[in-house]
Amino acid sequence: MSLDYSWQELENAIRNCTRCQLYRNRKNAVPGEGPKDAFVMFIGEAPGATEDEMGRPFVGAAGKLLTMIMENLGISRDSVYITNVVKCRPPNNREPSDEEIEKCGIYLETQIRLIKPKIIVTLGNIAGKTIFFMGKERWEGIMKMRGRVYNMKIFDLTVYVIPTIHPAAGLYNPNLKNLLIQDLKIVKECIDKMSTNPQDMTAKPKTLLSYMKK
Ligand code: SF4
């Protein structure tokens, strides 16, 4: 179910939301930021302490790592829309519960319907699982699913979904950081190929076929 809201109404609803218990401890809800007609959406798990403080997504240490890798690969952070599965910080950065994800899903679904992205990049297991659930596709865990391009229907949209690990996992683990870089290279390649023909989602770029599922 999505909301028949304008962007302003949607962001106000998120900032004042009490649909799940996470509103009790938040300083700021974090709706997301970026162009409202972005070609690419990045979706993480939940705001952390810095994001909760500032009301902006991916502005803490993990967000800075993500932004640095993106910019090094030529993906401008300003060109993508970045948000999370849940919009309020879970206490002690625990994983959001299924109930919290379900209650908050109405906002993510509305954002996806409004933005109509061509590519969705999921960051971490929770984000991947949530988007695959929306696409009615089977999710088999982040380490099995990451690093590939999946062509799927989410609501009435045909999108490429590219799961990767959460940048927080790459902060202190060079191996995971390298996996994140590898996966974001695939994102860049996908953006470049799709940019040449953004309307035609049936035209699968030849070089993507080697790691494309479905
Ligand atoms: S996490 Fe989502 S559903 Fe829960 S209070 Fe925040 S905005 Fe509302």
Residues whose N, C-alpha, C, O or C-beta is under 5 A from the ligand:
A	BS01	SF4	I14 C17 T18 R19 C20 L22 Y23 V86 K87 C88 E100 K103 C104
